[in-house]
Amino acid sequence: MKLPIYMDHHATTPVDPRVFEAMTPYFLQKFGNAASRKHSFGWEAEAAVELARKQAAQLIGARPKEIIFTSGATESDNLAIRGVAELHHERGNHIITVATEHNAVLDTCKRLERSGCRVTYLPVDRNGLVDPDDVRRAISAQTVLITVMFANNEIGTIHPVAEIGRLARENGVLFHTDATQAVGHVPVDVEKMNIDLLSFTAHKMYGPKGIGGLYIRRKNPRVALPPMIEGGGHERGMRSGTLNVPGIVGLGEACRICAGQMDAESERLRKLRDRLKNGILAGLDEVYLNGDETKRLPHNLNLSFACVEAESLLMGVHDVALSTGSACTSAAVEPSHVLKALGISEELIQSSIRFGLGRFNTEEEVDYVKDRVVEAVNRLRELSPLYHGSGSGKRTGG
Ligand SMILES: *Cc1c(COP(=O)(O)O)cnc(C)c1O
């Protein structure tokens, strides 16, 4: 077993060696511009791009023409949300979203609010789930877009996307989902789920960074977004700029691999995740699961360890790459807006750790991480006057 161990796959994933191998010829030999129509270098690049488009489309039940390539999910979220707001500004100015969205969605919505849009941020329940009835009640004649993420990047909670899609369709409102954490990991089908726009990115599914895509429905209804980036008219005019051919090839290959092994991989990771969870819970008291027990990504685990600072815990397990429930912004440590939205106490938010398992993690690594975490928590709690002073069994949240 090699140290350090990487268990932070919601932040990014390593590139699968098969993906890397598929990409390499497109740097050195097949370096053509996919928009060059006059020679074989261009044709070769274009053919590779179109194959990748097909591979990405297949993974989510779309048609190849409905996929456009972007720099990643942040750009896709911006393009989808700002695009719909601009496209439909005469019909209405209301957007519905959820408090636990990624900042790529929340910050885009906040910006639109400054330019006259009205945004409803729906709450979630204790497990991080949005209630479809809340979505339905929020829809008005002014509503032009519902944007709800597929699966949450911190707590792994999977929203009732198909139900929300049906509601959106029934009410003639477009439905966008940031499916960055779901695509390649759990089944996603834009037809069955009535999804009109869907963001995804390669680097959360064993592809390279800086390349992603946006699914844009072409039929029932046909959606055509105004571009954020002008020039050249690439990607059906919605996203200009010379295509990142090696990146796109990598994205396509990553999609192909995920499609082929999703069932087996998610089953393997679910078992490993449960082994990690059960091992930690057996070794420690006052540990609380954040997020839904079953409506959850198979490779996600988010736990709060009472009376332990997550930052100290990470230092105690320094040879394992994990994340805390707070983000260090410029100066301050900001508690996670996601855990806050679940109603978890500030204390337990500062005590939370996210484990993100991945394709190359082994059972041996899981057991190592479990042992290190149990040891470190016990050590820190021995030093904590809170833990001994308050007595155990007190549940403040989570
Ligand atoms: C990682 C992530 C993003 C951002 O993706 P990039 O490709 O890095 O821009 C957006 N949304 C969610 C839910 C994510 O997990």
The ligand as an SDF file (V2000), in Angstrom:
LIG
                    3D

 15 15  0  0  0  0  0  0  0  0999 V2000
  -16.8010   20.1130   -9.1570 C   0  0  0  0  0  0  0  0  0  0  0  0
  -18.1760   20.6660   -9.2950 C   0  0  0  0  0  0  0  0  0  0  0  0
  -18.4370   21.7610  -10.1280 C   0  0  0  0  0  0  0  0  0  0  0  0
  -17.3450   22.5030  -10.8540 C   0  0  0  0  0  0  0  0  0  0  0  0
  -16.8350   21.7660  -11.9080 O   0  0  0  0  0  0  0  0  0  0  0  0
  -15.5770   22.3010  -12.7430 P   0  0  0  0  0  0  0  0  0  0  0  0
  -15.4950   21.4160  -13.9210 O   0  0  0  0  0  0  0  0  0  0  0  0
  -14.4080   22.1550  -11.8270 O   0  0  0  0  0  0  0  0  0  0  0  0
  -15.8400   23.7150  -13.1040 O   0  0  0  0  0  0  0  0  0  0  0  0
  -19.7450   22.1820  -10.2590 C   0  0  0  0  0  0  0  0  0  0  0  0
  -20.7410   21.5620   -9.6100 N   0  0  0  0  0  0  0  0  0  0  0  0
  -20.5360   20.5170   -8.8010 C   0  0  0  0  0  0  0  0  0  0  0  0
  -21.6870   19.8670   -8.1140 C   0  0  0  0  0  0  0  0  0  0  0  0
  -19.2490   20.0370   -8.6130 C   0  0  0  0  0  0  0  0  0  0  0  0
  -19.0540   19.0020   -7.7990 O   0  0  0  0  0  0  0  0  0  0  0  0
  1  2  1  0
  2  3  1  0
  2 14  2  0
  3  4  1  0
  3 10  2  0
  4  5  1  0
  5  6  1  0
  6  7  2  0
  6  8  1  0
  6  9  1  0
 10 11  1  0
 11 12  2  0
 12 13  1  0
 12 14  1  0
 14 15  1  0
M  END
$$$$
